[in-house]
Each structure stands twice: as C-alpha cells, then as structure tokens.
Amino acid sequence: MADGVTGVVHLEPEVGEKVRGVAGGLGSDNHLDEITRPELMEARRTGDIALIHSWEIVTAVDGPGTRMTMFMSGCPLRCLYCHNPDTMEMKTGTLETIEDVVKRIKRYKPIFNASGGGLTISGGEPLFQIAFARRVLKEVHDAGIHTAIDTSGFFGARLRDEDIDNIDLFLLDVKSGDEETYKKVTARELQPTIDFGDKLHRMGKKVWIRFVVVPGLTDSPENVANVANIVARWKGNVERVEVLPFHNMGKDKWHELGMDYTLEDVKPPAVDEMEKIRDVFREKGFIVY
C-alpha cells in the first residue's frame, strides 16, 4: 500500500502466508517461533536466517527500474540524520529464512524484467549481516535479477571479490569529505569508505554516489569540495551523483526510541543552495541529481 507521501509501497504478508508472532515474517511456515537462541546464533553465522527490518517496492529510487528494497537491521554508524534509527540495533524486525526471502524476491522477476529493475539491499547497513546478504545476492543474481546494495562502505572489506561480482550496482553513501566532520556525523571513520570506493574503481563496478546536505553539518564549501574530490578519484565508474537534501521525517522515530535527536531545529537546505552544491560535482564532470 502506498504511504501517500513518497509513493512507496509497503509490502504486507501475502494471502496464504503465515505471520509468525514476534519472530514473524513474510515467508512460509518454518517454525521460527520455536528456534532456540544457540540455534539462532548459528543460523545467523551461516546466513540461514537474518533479521529483516522491512520491505518496499519503489520506482526510480534505490537503483534503476522498479526495485524491491529489503531493509536489514543492524548498522555500525550512528548518523545524526538517520531516518531509520530503529535499524541501528539488532532489535527491530522479523526473522526471515534465506529460502523464504529468495523465493519472495524471485516472484517479482517478471516485474523486474519489464521495468529494468531488481533487488536492492539497504538498511541499516546491508553488510552488517554479511553471511545472509552474501547468500541472497548470489542466489538472486544467479537467477538473472539485477542486484544493488545501498552501503556506507564501512564494512566494504567484508566483501570478497566473488561477492562483488554478484552485485551489479553500488549505491555508495559518502557522508562527509573530511575525517572530523565524518566522525561528527556518523561516530565512525571516513577511510573505510574511501578504501571501498577505490576497490570498486579498480574492479570497474558501477557506482551511484549519495551525499546528504545537512545545513550546518555537511554543507560547508570545504566539506562539499572534499567530497567532490574523493568522488573524482572514482571517475569512470561513477554513473551519477545524487545530492540529497536533509529532511527530518525520521525525528518521530528518534523520539519514540528515546534517542536524542540533535537536528530538531535544522531546516532543509534552500533549493538554490542545493543547486550550488550540485554544480560543484557537475564541474567535476559528473551527472548529478
């Protein structure tokens, strides 16, 4: 059902499928209500089971064509502007088996084929539950479905070359262009993102860059120039740069979780300011949105 604001379709359990209580999901009856904690830990290690936050079907977002986006729980970053703060900890979502998830995705293959779309794994951070993500990407890619991940690159070193081969498009979020600002925004380090981007460049993988403009936080001319210079390292395989305006639509989630939302009074950047920032990337020769 569309949410009336973004046009996003939130997937509900399909007819005939069982919702499994607090351990529920959207798959068939696989008795996850009865799983023990040791069994669950082992299943997560092998990638048999993962905690999935939510699902959406979107068009012209999260990659080309009509996308099925699977949001996974867990993230090492603590972005101040995160609109899904409930994905940060492994506490929110439904337990899903690899078989159920792959089966569900494959059912949409005719739609993907018709629209040039496919699967995007997001989060949270899709590489947080790496074993599960790895298996989903391989099985779906082997089935001829276009695959993408939306990642900060912080855990990029977890991906083996053969894993990268199973991913057709990387939506790489560059949160900031200098270590100090990046640390303030995410509470983590910038270098893993740069290292991951460098590896994707060496392997010739297709990349879409995402950069969020937060007034008073990431919008300084110096920071914008630094981000543009980093992205310029990867010219040749970066297909587009998406410069996205900050919004505070996630603040209610922060309040519900009892978390301190420090951007309460920050307003979205002005349209003309956004265009000035986009021009910085255009001057580097990029297609910019």
ChimeraX attribute file (.defattr): number of C-alpha atoms within 10 A of each C-alpha:
attribute: neighborCount
match mode: 1-to-1
recipient: residues
	/A:1	11
	/A:2	13
	/A:3	9
	/A:4	8
	/A:5	6
	/A:6	8
	/A:7	12
	/A:8	16
	/A:9	16
	/A:10	14
	/A:11	14
	/A:12	13
	/A:13	11
	/A:14	11
	/A:15	6
	/A:16	8
	/A:17	12
	/A:18	15
	/A:19	17
	/A:20	18
	/A:21	10
	/A:22	12
	/A:23	16
	/A:24	17
	/A:25	26
	/A:26	23
	/A:27	23
	/A:28	18
	/A:29	14
	/A:30	14
	/A:31	10
	/A:32	18
	/A:33	13
	/A:34	9
	/A:35	12
	/A:36	9
	/A:37	9
	/A:38	9
	/A:39	11
	/A:40	16
	/A:41	13
	/A:42	12
	/A:43	18
	/A:44	18
	/A:45	15
	/A:46	14
	/A:47	19
	/A:48	17
	/A:49	23
	/A:50	27
	/A:51	23
	/A:52	25
	/A:53	24
	/A:54	21
	/A:55	19
	/A:56	17
	/A:57	21
	/A:58	21
	/A:59	16
	/A:60	11
	/A:61	14
	/A:62	25
	/A:63	25
	/A:64	19
	/A:65	19
	/A:66	22
	/A:67	27
	/A:68	26
	/A:69	25
	/A:70	21
	/A:71	23
	/A:72	29
	/A:73	28
	/A:74	24
	/A:75	24
	/A:76	17
	/A:77	18
	/A:78	16
	/A:79	19
	/A:80	17
	/A:81	22
	/A:82	23
	/A:83	17
	/A:84	18
	/A:85	22
	/A:86	22
	/A:87	23
	/A:88	20
	/A:89	12
	/A:90	18
	/A:91	12
	/A:92	17
	/A:93	20
	/A:94	21
	/A:95	21
	/A:96	23
	/A:97	23
	/A:98	20
	/A:99	15
	/A:100	16
	/A:101	20
	/A:102	18
	/A:103	14
	/A:104	15
	/A:105	18
	/A:106	18
	/A:107	10
	/A:108	17
	/A:109	19
	/A:110	13
	/A:111	16
	/A:112	22
	/A:113	15
	/A:114	10
	/A:115	15
	/A:116	15
	/A:117	26
	/A:118	30
	/A:119	29
	/A:120	29
	/A:121	25
	/A:122	23
	/A:123	26
	/A:124	30
	/A:125	25
	/A:126	25
	/A:127	28
	/A:128	20
	/A:129	22
	/A:130	19
	/A:131	19
	/A:132	24
	/A:133	20
	/A:134	21
	/A:135	18
	/A:136	23
	/A:137	26
	/A:138	19
	/A:139	17
	/A:140	22
	/A:141	19
	/A:142	11
	/A:143	12
	/A:144	13
	/A:145	23
	/A:146	25
	/A:147	23
	/A:148	27
	/A:149	26
	/A:150	25
	/A:151	24
	/A:152	27
	/A:153	25
	/A:154	23
	/A:155	18
	/A:156	19
	/A:157	14
	/A:158	15
	/A:159	16
	/A:160	10
	/A:161	12
	/A:162	10
	/A:163	14
	/A:164	19
	/A:165	15
	/A:166	20
	/A:167	21
	/A:168	18
	/A:169	23
	/A:170	25
	/A:171	25
	/A:172	21
	/A:173	19
	/A:174	22
	/A:175	23
	/A:176	27
	/A:177	23
	/A:178	19
	/A:179	14
	/A:180	13
	/A:181	18
	/A:182	21
	/A:183	17
	/A:184	16
	/A:185	21
	/A:186	18
	/A:187	15
	/A:188	18
	/A:189	17
	/A:190	22
	/A:191	15
	/A:192	16
	/A:193	22
	/A:194	20
	/A:195	15
	/A:196	20
	/A:197	27
	/A:198	16
	/A:199	17
	/A:200	20
	/A:201	18
	/A:202	11
	/A:203	13
	/A:204	13
	/A:205	19
	/A:206	18
	/A:207	24
	/A:208	20
	/A:209	19
	/A:210	20
	/A:211	21
	/A:212	19
	/A:213	23
	/A:214	22
	/A:215	17
	/A:216	11
	/A:217	17
	/A:218	23
	/A:219	18
	/A:220	14
	/A:221	12
	/A:222	12
	/A:223	19
	/A:224	21
	/A:225	18
	/A:226	15
	/A:227	20
	/A:228	24
	/A:229	15
	/A:230	19
	/A:231	21
	/A:232	15
	/A:233	14
	/A:234	19
	/A:235	15
	/A:236	13
	/A:237	17
	/A:238	25
	/A:239	16
	/A:240	20
	/A:241	23
	/A:242	17
	/A:243	18
	/A:244	15
	/A:245	17
	/A:246	19
	/A:247	18
	/A:248	16
	/A:249	11
	/A:250	15
	/A:251	21
	/A:252	13
	/A:253	16
	/A:254	18
	/A:255	11
	/A:256	9
	/A:257	11
	/A:258	9
	/A:259	12
	/A:260	11
	/A:261	17
	/A:262	11
	/A:263	17
	/A:264	10
	/A:265	8
	/A:266	14
	/A:267	14
	/A:268	14
	/A:269	17
	/A:270	10
	/A:271	9
	/A:272	9
	/A:273	14
	/A:274	16
	/A:275	13
	/A:276	12
	/A:277	18
	/A:278	21
	/A:279	14
	/A:280	18
	/A:281	24
	/A:282	16
	/A:283	10
	/A:284	13
	/A:285	12
	/A:286	20
	/A:287	15
	/A:288	17
	/A:289	13
